[in-house]
Amino acid sequence: MKIIGINNEMFISSASLIDNGKIIAAGAEERFSRNKLTRAFPQKAIAYCLKEAGLKIGEIDYIAVSLNPGVYFAKFNPVFSGKRRHRIEQLYSVPDYLMHFYGRPSVDYMYQEVVGDFGKNRVYFVVHHRAHAANGFFLSPFSSAAILTADAQGEFESTTFCHGQGNKINLIKGINYPHSLGALYSTFTEFLGFKANSDEWKVMALASYSDPYNKFYKLLKAEVIKFQDDGRFELNLSYFKGFIHDQPNLYTEKLVEIFGGARERNEELQEHHFEIAAAMQKVSEEAVVHLLNWLFQQTREKNLVFL
């Protein structure tokens, strides 16, 4: 079975090709287009994978996409389905309307088949965090493992607890955006004058220049993030506005008030910038340990896959 996997319209679009469970080729679109961090459709990456495998697209059995728009059928979307701009949007609007008759159930994946003179084009849209989990678990040496996925955001989920056993990945539960460790870290990356969702590694580097147990650590624990007994965490959303799409900046004026002025890009770094970075790194690590402790309680697994 030959499968092409696509990461599209997310950070660093890419493609891979698997033949009977063996990875034949994989590549990021930025390596071919020379456009760093591109989200463009991975046309060149797909072409590379096909060339490396000596195959044509018609010889591929399945194409898998690491995002599932079907999860949005849980609620009717009038913006997309009620006001179609073009008839091609019936590909979304028809199933969106039909879900009403099913009581709006959760949709694990979508399967799209296009048939023509070229043969069949078969595409599976997989829930993003399940794609993460599969990437880690199925490449691991484990027959069973606890699986934790934590990023900025998939479709809804920002954090997902799973249990991998054999060839199955069972969802335990998830935490939804905007309560997100990725959002927390990217917000402070921007606050410290760097590019969010790109320069987080710079904040990690800054963290090594200060003792993390400082006044900003106390502020973060008291004001910004709370750990819950059921394994969850919650952000105080009054400090964030990245989830409000028409607003500049990821942080609010309230965050500026308690953490001081935001650093401008290329502004000289001061001691309090190092302190904020160190505090952020320590709180992020503690949050992950909090998540892992709860996951262990649920699975009692000695093996861990963390993505």
DOSEVO-445267 format. One line per field, with one value per residue (C-alpha): x, y, z; residue number from 0; residue in one letter. Coordinates in pm, 1 decimal, m for minus. Layout:
px	[X | ...]
py	[Y | ...]
pz	[Z | ...]
seq	[NUM | ...]
type	[a | ...]
***
This chain:
px	[0.0 | 140.6 | 44.3 | 136.8 | 104.3 | 55.8 | 97.7 | m69.2 | m156.7 | 25.0 | 376.8 | 629.4 | 411.8 | 558.7 | 497.5 | 609.0 | 563.7 | 519.9 | 522.2 | 389.5 | 483.2 | 832.1 | 921.1 | 1055.3 | 1092.1 | 992.8 | 1061.5 | 953.4 | 829.8 | 1066.1 | 1363.8 | 1250.8 | 1085.7 | 1350.8 | 1066.2 | 1138.9 | 848.5 | 615.7 | 257.5 | 208.2 | 67.9 | 364.9 | 360.7 | 736.9 | 772.9 | 516.9 | 697.2 | 1023.3 | 868.9 | 721.5 | 1053.0 | 1245.9 | 999.7 | 989.4 | 610.5 | 337.6 | 55.2 | m190.7 | 2.1 | m60.0 | m333.6 | m420.7 | m338.9 | m362.4 | m393.1 | m300.5 | m607.8 | m973.5 | m1229.1 | m1497.3 | m1463.4 | m1630.3 | m1950.9 | m2018.9 | m2181.2 | m2346.8 | m2125.3 | m2351.3 | m2058.1 | m1936.5 | m2251.3 | m2524.8 | m2355.6 | m2170.9 | m1953.5 | m1910.6 | m2073.6 | m1749.8 | m1813.5 | m2090.6 | m1810.6 | m1836.0 | m2189.3 | m2376.1 | m2230.3 | m2256.7 | m2632.5 | m2673.4 | m2507.7 | m2826.1 | m3007.5 | m2740.9 | m2761.6 | m2422.3 | m2198.5 | m1821.2 | m1647.5 | m1327.9 | m1207.9 | m1326.6 | m1277.9 | m1292.8 | m1286.3 | m1262.3 | m1315.7 | m1225.4 | m1043.4 | m725.3 | m862.9 | m933.5 | m796.8 | m861.1 | m789.2 | m830.1 | m844.2 | m709.6 | m756.8 | m437.2 | m345.7 | m413.9 | m166.7 | 88.5 | 22.6 | 55.3 | 377.4 | 530.5 | 380.3 | 404.3 | 767.5 | 853.3 | 975.9 | 677.5 | 383.7 | 199.6 | 264.9 | 109.2 | 93.3 | 87.9 | 49.7 | 84.5 | 115.3 | m52.9 | m368.6 | m501.7 | m863.8 | m992.5 | m745.3 | m425.8 | m337.5 | m437.6 | m398.1 | m394.8 | m306.2 | m137.0 | m183.0 | m81.1 | m202.1 | m461.8 | m449.8 | m727.2 | m820.5 | m851.8 | m940.5 | m820.1 | m784.8 | m915.7 | m768.5 | m727.8 | m606.6 | m280.3 | 83.2 | 185.0 | m23.4 | 126.8 | 482.3 | 423.8 | 256.2 | 562.5 | 789.7 | 618.0 | 615.8 | 994.1 | 1035.5 | 1069.7 | 859.2 | 586.5 | 567.7 | 921.7 | 1163.4 | 1056.9 | 1401.4 | 1545.3 | 1329.4 | 1454.5 | 1811.1 | 1742.9 | 1603.8 | 1949.8 | 2073.0 | 1859.7 | 1730.2 | 1370.2 | 1236.2 | 1191.2 | 901.2 | 781.6 | 762.3 | 536.6 | 322.9 | 283.0 | 176.3 | m55.7 | m210.5 | m157.7 | m188.2 | m367.3 | m318.1 | m633.1 | m668.3 | m805.4 | m483.2 | m599.2 | m463.3 | m634.8 | m497.2 | m629.6 | m757.8 | m767.2 | m393.3 | m423.9 | m587.9 | m425.9 | m760.5 | m926.6 | m824.1 | m878.5 | m659.3 | m289.2 | m47.8 | m102.0 | m103.4 | m330.3 | m248.0 | m321.8 | m20.2 | 192.7 | 82.5 | 203.4 | 510.7 | 630.4 | 663.8 | 693.5 | 1036.8 | 1064.2 | 1230.6 | 1609.0 | 1587.1 | 1878.0 | 1803.3 | 1775.1 | 1795.8 | 1416.4 | 1386.1 | 1609.5 | 1403.1 | 1074.5 | 1218.6 | 1352.3 | 1021.2 | 829.7 | 1051.8 | 1020.1 | 640.3 | 610.5 | 817.9 | 607.2 | 290.9 | 418.2 | 511.2 | 161.9 | 9.0 | 237.3 | 165.4 | m208.0 | m157.2 | 49.2 | m227.1 | m469.6 | m251.6 | 12.8 | 240.3 | 618.4 | 656.3 | 591.8 | 552.5 | 559.0 | 505.4]
py	[0.0 | 334.0 | 645.8 | 1010.5 | 1219.1 | 1593.5 | 1869.6 | 2167.7 | 2525.9 | 2488.5 | 2574.5 | 2436.4 | 2245.8 | 1910.5 | 1570.0 | 1209.6 | 881.2 | 542.6 | 207.7 | m85.6 | 83.5 | 190.3 | 557.7 | 605.6 | 982.8 | 1296.9 | 1665.5 | 2015.1 | 2251.1 | 2524.2 | 2309.8 | 2324.2 | 2664.9 | 2835.0 | 3020.5 | 2965.2 | 2838.5 | 2836.4 | 2717.5 | 2679.0 | 2352.1 | 2109.4 | 2064.6 | 2041.8 | 1815.5 | 1572.7 | 1575.0 | 1497.2 | 1203.7 | 1058.2 | 1093.5 | 924.7 | 634.4 | 611.1 | 644.1 | 848.4 | 1002.1 | 753.4 | 468.9 | 607.2 | 421.2 | 687.3 | 1046.8 | 1152.6 | 1512.1 | 1603.7 | 1816.3 | 1714.9 | 1984.6 | 1729.1 | 1811.6 | 2145.2 | 1961.7 | 1936.4 | 2276.6 | 2422.8 | 2678.7 | 2940.3 | 3153.8 | 2870.6 | 2673.2 | 2935.9 | 3187.0 | 2991.0 | 3202.8 | 2931.4 | 2598.2 | 2415.7 | 2496.8 | 2236.5 | 1993.3 | 2136.9 | 2274.4 | 1954.8 | 1734.2 | 2030.2 | 2048.7 | 1669.5 | 1644.1 | 1800.3 | 1472.1 | 1277.2 | 1500.0 | 1660.8 | 1369.8 | 1391.3 | 1307.8 | 1104.8 | 1159.8 | 1261.5 | 1054.8 | 1221.7 | 1031.0 | 1200.6 | 973.4 | 1068.1 | 955.4 | 960.8 | 695.6 | 764.9 | 1026.5 | 915.4 | 1151.8 | 1095.5 | 1398.9 | 1293.3 | 1477.3 | 1675.6 | 1549.4 | 1190.5 | 1244.4 | 1368.3 | 1068.0 | 822.1 | 985.4 | 931.6 | 600.4 | 401.8 | 502.9 | 412.0 | 67.3 | 38.2 | m201.7 | 14.6 | 362.3 | 670.2 | 947.9 | 1319.9 | 1576.8 | 1944.9 | 2222.9 | 2552.3 | 2417.0 | 2141.9 | 2180.6 | 2244.6 | 2057.5 | 2208.1 | 1914.3 | 1550.1 | 1247.6 | 913.4 | 550.3 | 358.5 | m19.9 | m236.5 | m68.2 | 147.1 | 487.3 | 546.3 | 900.5 | 958.3 | 1327.6 | 1661.4 | 2027.8 | 2278.5 | 2603.2 | 2881.8 | 2704.7 | 2609.4 | 2575.3 | 2663.7 | 2979.6 | 3064.1 | 3028.2 | 3205.1 | 3496.7 | 3553.6 | 3499.6 | 3796.3 | 3993.3 | 3951.7 | 4099.0 | 3783.7 | 3627.0 | 3402.2 | 3044.2 | 3076.8 | 3218.6 | 3023.5 | 2866.4 | 3211.4 | 3240.6 | 2897.7 | 3023.8 | 3341.5 | 3129.0 | 2993.4 | 3339.0 | 3377.8 | 3200.5 | 3100.2 | 3137.6 | 3511.5 | 3757.6 | 3675.3 | 3306.8 | 3396.5 | 3618.1 | 3343.7 | 3088.5 | 3331.0 | 3516.0 | 3354.3 | 2974.0 | 2740.9 | 2364.0 | 2158.5 | 1832.8 | 1648.4 | 1697.1 | 2007.8 | 2359.2 | 2690.6 | 3019.4 | 3348.7 | 3469.4 | 3830.8 | 3835.4 | 3688.1 | 3788.5 | 3563.5 | 3384.0 | 3713.6 | 3718.6 | 4087.1 | 4211.6 | 4308.8 | 4136.2 | 3809.9 | 3976.3 | 4234.2 | 4559.7 | 4382.4 | 4157.7 | 4462.0 | 4623.3 | 4340.1 | 4227.3 | 4569.8 | 4710.8 | 4466.6 | 4450.9 | 4594.9 | 4386.6 | 4441.6 | 4635.7 | 4562.8 | 4279.3 | 4369.8 | 4156.6 | 4144.4 | 3992.8 | 3707.2 | 3670.5 | 3653.2 | 3394.0 | 3182.1 | 3198.0 | 3108.6 | 2809.0 | 2679.1 | 2716.6 | 2546.5 | 2253.7 | 2228.3 | 2230.8 | 1939.9 | 1741.8 | 1811.8 | 1671.0 | 1366.6 | 1282.3 | 1272.3 | 1066.9 | 812.8 | 780.8 | 693.9 | 449.4 | 321.4 | 298.7 | 297.1 | 393.8 | 750.4 | 913.7 | 1291.8 | 1527.4]
pz	[0.0 | m108.3 | 87.6 | 48.5 | 364.7 | 340.7 | 597.6 | 436.0 | 535.5 | 867.3 | 973.6 | 724.0 | 476.6 | 378.0 | 223.6 | 275.8 | 93.9 | 262.1 | 83.4 | 289.6 | 615.6 | 504.1 | 464.1 | 112.3 | 101.3 | 288.4 | 252.5 | 353.6 | 82.1 | 203.7 | 97.1 | m264.4 | m289.4 | m70.5 | 103.0 | 471.5 | 688.0 | 386.5 | 429.2 | 53.8 | m78.8 | m87.0 | m463.9 | m500.2 | m194.5 | m339.5 | m675.1 | m494.6 | m305.8 | m624.2 | m805.9 | m523.8 | m524.3 | m904.4 | m899.8 | m1062.1 | m862.4 | m1016.2 | m852.1 | m503.5 | m314.4 | m58.4 | 23.0 | 388.3 | 507.1 | 866.1 | 932.9 | 939.9 | 846.0 | 932.7 | 1303.4 | 1230.4 | 1133.8 | 1507.7 | 1464.4 | 1156.2 | 983.6 | 820.4 | 705.8 | 481.5 | 407.5 | 420.8 | 191.4 | m72.5 | m297.9 | m560.6 | m638.6 | m562.7 | m196.3 | m201.7 | m121.1 | 230.2 | 250.2 | 150.0 | 427.7 | 667.9 | 608.7 | 616.5 | 958.2 | 1098.2 | 1036.1 | 1227.5 | 1533.5 | 1472.0 | 1583.3 | 1605.5 | 1278.3 | 1320.4 | 964.3 | 618.3 | 305.2 | m35.1 | m361.8 | m699.0 | m1001.5 | m1358.0 | m1670.6 | m1461.7 | m1228.2 | m860.3 | m628.9 | m269.9 | 16.8 | 391.1 | 619.7 | 960.7 | 1291.3 | 1341.4 | 1688.6 | 1584.7 | 1300.1 | 1554.6 | 1777.7 | 1488.7 | 1374.8 | 1716.9 | 1825.8 | 1502.2 | 1455.5 | 1813.9 | 1928.2 | 2165.5 | 2132.8 | 2386.9 | 2523.0 | 2675.9 | 2415.3 | 2487.2 | 2210.7 | 2301.0 | 2045.3 | 1963.3 | 1801.1 | 1578.9 | 1473.2 | 1826.4 | 2045.8 | 2180.8 | 2406.6 | 2367.8 | 2594.6 | 2410.2 | 2471.8 | 2193.0 | 2188.7 | 1896.2 | 1578.1 | 1755.4 | 1918.8 | 2172.0 | 2270.4 | 2645.5 | 2635.5 | 2509.7 | 2602.5 | 2350.8 | 2221.5 | 2333.3 | 2650.1 | 2486.5 | 2591.6 | 2238.6 | 2255.0 | 2594.6 | 2467.8 | 2135.2 | 2313.3 | 2531.2 | 2231.4 | 2067.3 | 2394.0 | 2413.4 | 2064.2 | 1857.2 | 1584.0 | 1724.3 | 1598.5 | 1468.5 | 1727.3 | 2035.9 | 2040.7 | 2111.8 | 2422.9 | 2532.3 | 2487.6 | 2686.1 | 2967.9 | 3046.2 | 3150.9 | 3463.2 | 3771.6 | 3683.4 | 4037.2 | 4014.6 | 4044.4 | 3690.4 | 3776.6 | 4069.8 | 3844.3 | 3586.2 | 3846.5 | 4024.8 | 3732.6 | 3393.5 | 3416.7 | 3656.9 | 3686.2 | 3745.5 | 3941.4 | 3636.7 | 3439.1 | 3258.1 | 3270.2 | 3206.2 | 3080.4 | 3209.7 | 2872.8 | 2984.7 | 2909.4 | 2557.4 | 2231.8 | 1972.2 | 1938.3 | 1831.2 | 1467.6 | 1390.0 | 1676.6 | 1658.6 | 1894.4 | 2078.3 | 2421.3 | 2582.7 | 2759.6 | 3086.7 | 3033.6 | 2952.2 | 3278.3 | 3502.7 | 3302.8 | 3192.3 | 2842.8 | 2556.2 | 2394.8 | 2044.6 | 1777.2 | 1780.3 | 2108.4 | 2342.3 | 2582.7 | 2950.3 | 3263.1 | 3303.7 | 2954.5 | 3066.0 | 3381.3 | 3189.8 | 2950.9 | 3237.2 | 3421.3 | 3103.9 | 3036.5 | 3392.6 | 3401.7 | 3061.6 | 3186.1 | 3500.4 | 3289.8 | 3080.4 | 3391.9 | 3527.2 | 3206.4 | 3208.2 | 3571.0 | 3501.1 | 3185.0 | 3376.5 | 3634.1 | 3355.0 | 3160.5 | 3406.1 | 3105.0 | 3143.9 | 2778.0 | 2666.0 | 2326.1 | 2358.1 | 2065.9]
seq	[0 | 1 | 2 | 3 | 4 | 5 | 6 | 7 | 8 | 9 | 10 | 11 | 12 | 13 | 14 | 15 | 16 | 17 | 18 | 19 | 20 | 21 | 22 | 23 | 24 | 25 | 26 | 27 | 28 | 29 | 30 | 31 | 32 | 33 | 34 | 35 | 36 | 37 | 38 | 39 | 40 | 41 | 42 | 43 | 44 | 45 | 46 | 47 | 48 | 49 | 50 | 51 | 52 | 53 | 54 | 55 | 56 | 57 | 58 | 59 | 60 | 61 | 62 | 63 | 64 | 65 | 66 | 67 | 68 | 69 | 70 | 71 | 72 | 73 | 74 | 75 | 76 | 77 | 78 | 79 | 80 | 81 | 82 | 83 | 84 | 85 | 86 | 87 | 88 | 89 | 90 | 91 | 92 | 93 | 94 | 95 | 96 | 97 | 98 | 99 | 100 | 101 | 102 | 103 | 104 | 105 | 106 | 107 | 108 | 109 | 110 | 111 | 112 | 113 | 114 | 115 | 116 | 117 | 118 | 119 | 120 | 121 | 122 | 123 | 124 | 125 | 126 | 127 | 128 | 129 | 130 | 131 | 132 | 133 | 134 | 135 | 136 | 137 | 138 | 139 | 140 | 141 | 142 | 143 | 144 | 145 | 146 | 147 | 148 | 149 | 150 | 151 | 152 | 153 | 154 | 155 | 156 | 157 | 158 | 159 | 160 | 161 | 162 | 163 | 164 | 165 | 166 | 167 | 168 | 169 | 170 | 171 | 172 | 173 | 174 | 175 | 176 | 177 | 178 | 179 | 180 | 181 | 182 | 183 | 184 | 185 | 186 | 187 | 188 | 189 | 190 | 191 | 192 | 193 | 194 | 195 | 196 | 197 | 198 | 199 | 200 | 201 | 202 | 203 | 204 | 205 | 206 | 207 | 208 | 209 | 210 | 211 | 212 | 213 | 214 | 215 | 216 | 217 | 218 | 219 | 220 | 221 | 222 | 223 | 224 | 225 | 226 | 227 | 228 | 229 | 230 | 231 | 232 | 233 | 234 | 235 | 236 | 237 | 238 | 239 | 240 | 241 | 242 | 243 | 244 | 245 | 246 | 247 | 248 | 249 | 250 | 251 | 252 | 253 | 254 | 255 | 256 | 257 | 258 | 259 | 260 | 261 | 262 | 263 | 264 | 265 | 266 | 267 | 268 | 269 | 270 | 271 | 272 | 273 | 274 | 275 | 276 | 277 | 278 | 279 | 280 | 281 | 282 | 283 | 284 | 285 | 286 | 287 | 288 | 289 | 290 | 291 | 292 | 293 | 294 | 295 | 296 | 297 | 298 | 299 | 300 | 301 | 302 | 303 | 304 | 305 | 306]
type	[m | k | i | i | g | i | n | n | e | m | f | i | s | s | a | s | l | i | d | n | g | k | i | i | a | a | g | a | e | e | r | f | s | r | n | k | l | t | r | a | f | p | q | k | a | i | a | y | c | l | k | e | a | g | l | k | i | g | e | i | d | y | i | a | v | s | l | n | p | g | v | y | f | a | k | f | n | p | v | f | s | g | k | r | r | h | r | i | e | q | l | y | s | v | p | d | y | l | m | h | f | y | g | r | p | s | v | d | y | m | y | q | e | v | v | g | d | f | g | k | n | r | v | y | f | v | v | h | h | r | a | h | a | a | n | g | f | f | l | s | p | f | s | s | a | a | i | l | t | a | d | a | q | g | e | f | e | s | t | t | f | c | h | g | q | g | n | k | i | n | l | i | k | g | i | n | y | p | h | s | l | g | a | l | y | s | t | f | t | e | f | l | g | f | k | a | n | s | d | e | w | k | v | m | a | l | a | s | y | s | d | p | y | n | k | f | y | k | l | l | k | a | e | v | i | k | f | q | d | d | g | r | f | e | l | n | l | s | y | f | k | g | f | i | h | d | q | p | n | l | y | t | e | k | l | v | e | i | f | g | g | a | r | e | r | n | e | e | l | q | e | h | h | f | e | i | a | a | a | m | q | k | v | s | e | e | a | v | v | h | l | l | n | w | l | f | q | q | t | r | e | k | n | l | v | f | l]
***
